[in-house]
Amino acid sequence: MIDLDTTRIRPAAFIFNIQRMEDIHEAADGQVDVAHSHDYYTVIWIQEGSGEHLIDFNRYPLAVNDVFFVSPRQVHRLLPSEKPYGWVITFSRDFLAHNHINEDFITEMNLFGHFEERPPLQLPVEVAKRAQVLLSYLSEVYKSDAPYRMASMSAYLKLFLIDCHAQCQLPAPLPGSDQGGSTILREFKKLITEHFYEQHQVQEYAQRLHISAKYLNQVVKSLLGKTAKELIQEKIILNAKRSLRFTDHSIKEIAYELGFQDPLYFSSFFKKCTGESPSRFRKGGTGY
């Protein structure tokens, strides 16, 4: 079982690492990981290999030059059918802060999905060539004791992420959407991530943002085509599914962890949102 603490998100320690996928595969004697989650960001670039990558109940086939961006707390499992080649980069919020990289730089990039499904990014050949150079330099600096090592590492990481972001096909804004509301939406998502286990009402988040619940709903609806309440519920349901499928916590315990005082109400809420009861979802299989 995965140790998912759904009541708090604990910041990871200062973490940065870059490795070749084939080295990880060989060190593990070809054994694949079990489903797991981290409190740090993970980037996986498939340069050669086949198989699939499972992320939060979504299955993605592995393809050449696919880049996966896994957010903190997402449950994932890589299942290569042969020895994979590529890069794995991990970094924590503390690494970003230490190098004066605001976490908003990450969230604004549309690479890491805390809420929405994020399929892998496919790098064009020319971009992949440039990215390979960047990560080769990054790996060299990481292994060295060169002056300004940390500054160099953070600079190469930012350049790589910027190159990837430039390849994103961003969804077109909905007609009549408020472009100025993107900051509000970003802050709203951040607040949900921090407080979904204790605050379930739109009004509570609106107060933290110093705006009305009505205006918050208008912003979310214009940018995402869904209500603020639906966004909160999606976060709660996703974490409920993670706990039901990947921990041995009782349904009662999960309800309390997610801020429900009445486990029966949690079960009713879960069924209303998913179409099945928590117990039925749990019995649906091991997931990964």
N, C-alpha and C positions, 0 to 999 in steps of 0.2 A: 504494500500500500504506500501511497505517496503521503508525506507529511505536509498536508496543506493547512496552513493556519489561515482560516478564512476570517478571523476576527481582527487581524492586523496585517499590514504589509510592512515587514521589517526591512529596513534598508540594508542592502548587502554591504559587506566590508569593502575596502578599497580593492577592486578587482580589475585587472586587465590581462588578457591572454590572447595570443594568436598562435595557431597550430595548423599544420597540414592535416587534412582528413586521413590520408593514408597512414600517417604516423600514429594517429589515435586508433585507427583500425588495427594496426599491427600490435600496438601496446596492449590492446584488449584481446589479442589472439582471434580476431574476427567475431567476437561475441558482440551482439547488439545491446544497446541500453534498454532498460525497462522504461516505461513512461515516467516522466519526471518533470519537475518545474524548478525554476530558479528565481532569485530575487535580483537578477541582473539581465542585461540585454545580450542576445546572442544573434550573430550573423553567420549563416552557413551558405557558402558559395560552392555549388556543385560544378566542378570542371569536367569530371568524367564519372560515370557510374549510372546505375539504374536501381529501381526499387521504389520506395515511397516514403513520404514524410507525413506523419500524423500530428496535427496541431489542433487542440481543442475541438475534437470530434469531426474535423475535416481531414480528408485524405488527398494528398497531392503526389502525383508521380514525379520521380526525379528525372530531370532533363539537363543536358549540357548547358552551362551558363545560367542556370536557375540560381537566384539568390533568395534565401529565406531570412526573414527578419522576425525574431521571436521576442516578444515583450516579457518583462518580469511577470511571473505568476502564470503564464500560459503553460499548459501541459503539452508536452510534445515527445515524439519518439521517432528516431530515424531508423528506417528498415531497408538498408541497402541489400540488393540481391547479389552484389559482387563488391569487390574492393573499391571503395569510392576514392576519388582524388578531388582535392579542392582546399578550401580554407575554412577555418572556424575561428571567429573572433568573439570574445566575451568582454564586456565592460560594465561596470556598476555605476550607479548614480554618484557615488563618492569619487570615482575616477573622473567623471564629468565635472563635478564641482571643484575638485582639486586643480583641474586644468582650465578653470574659468569658462567651461562650456555650460551654458544654461540648458537645463533639460528641455526647455521649450524648443531649443534647436532640434532636438530629436522628435518631439511630438508634432511640430509644424511640418515635418518632412513627408508625412503621409506614407512612411515606410513601415513603421511598427504599428500594429493594430491592437489597441487596448480593448476595443469594443467590436468593431466590424471585422469580418473575415478579410484576411490579407493573403491572397495567393502569392506564390513566388514571383519575383521580378525577373524577367528574361533580359539579360544583357546582350546587346548587339556585339558582334565580333570585334569591331574597332574599339568599343568602350571596354570590352573585356580585356583587350590587350593593354590598354592604359591602366585599368584597374589592377591587372597582374603586376605591373611595374610598381604601382603605389604600395600594394601589399607586400611585395618583395622587399622594398625599402623599409616598410613598417616592421617586418619580421627581423630584418638585420638590426635595426635600432633597438628593438625589444630585447634582443639577445646581447646587446653591447652595454658598455658602461660609458658611452659617449657623453660629453657635456650637453646639457639641455635635452637629455634623453626623453624626459616626460613631455616636454614641449613639442619635440619632433614627433613622438608617437601620436599625440592628440591632433597635430596638424595633418598627418597622413590619414588618420581615421576620419577626420572631417572632410578631407578632399575625397576620400572613397565614398562616403555617404552622400556628399553633394553630387558626385558623378552618378550614383545610383538614383538619387532623387530626380535628376534631370531626365531619367528614362521613364519615370512614372507617368502613367496615363491618368491624370486627375479627372475625376468625374465633373462634368459640366454643372455649374450651379443651376438650381431649379429656377424656372421663370419667376421673376419678382423677388428673388432672394436678396437678403440684406448682406452685402459683402462685408460691411463693418461689423457684423455679428460674429465673425470667425474667432475673434479674440474671446468673446463671451462663451462661445461653444467650447473652445479649447480649455478655458478655465472651468467650465461646467463639467467637462469630462474628467478633468484632474480632481475636482472635488468629489465626484462620484467614486472614483478610484480610491480616494482616501476615506470616504465616509459611508459607502453603500451599506456597510454592516450595521450602521446605527441610524441612518437617516434615509427614509424611503419616500418622503413627500417633496414634491416640486417646490412648495413654498419655503421649505427649509434651505434649499440650495439657492433660491432666488434671494433670500435674505442675506446669505453669505456673499452674493454677488452684488448686493445693493441695487437690485432691480425688482420689478414686480414679477410675479409668477406668470402673468399673462404675457408680458414682453419676452420672458425667457422661453415660453412655449412658442411664441411667434418666431424667434430666432432659430430655435432648433428645427421647427417645422419647415422654415424657408430653406435651411441649409441641408437638412437630411431627409425631409419628407416624412418625418415621424415626430411624435410629441416628446416633450421632456420626460413625461412619465414613462413612456415606452423605453427611453434610453436608460433610465434608472432600473426598470424591470429587467432589461436585457442583461445588465451587469449582475444583478442578483441571481437571475436564472442561470447564467453561465457558471458562476461560482457554486451554485447549488449542484449543478450537473457535475462539476469537477469533484466536489466532495462526495456525492452519491456514488460516482463511478470509481473513484480512485482512493477513497479512504474507507475505513471500517467504522466511521462515526455513525451513531444511530440517527435516524431521521429527526428525532427530538433534539439531539445535540446540534445537528446541522441547522435546524430552525433557529435555535437560540444563538448560534454563532453568526447567523445572518440577520439578527435583530428582530426576529419574530417572537413575541411573548407567548403566542399560542401555536403549538405545533400543528394543530388541526387547521388553523388558518393558513399556515405555511403550505400544507399539503393541498389545500383548496387553491391557493394562489399558484402553486407550481402546476397543478393540473389545468387551470384556466389558461396559463401561458403556453404550456407545451402540449396539451391534449392527453397527457397521461399522468398517473400518480407518481410520486417519488419512488415508491416501492417497485412499481412496474418498470420505471426507467432504470433503477438499480439492477433489476433482474435481466435487463436487456442484453447483458454481456459484460465482458471485462473491458470493453472499449478498445484497448490497444494490446 
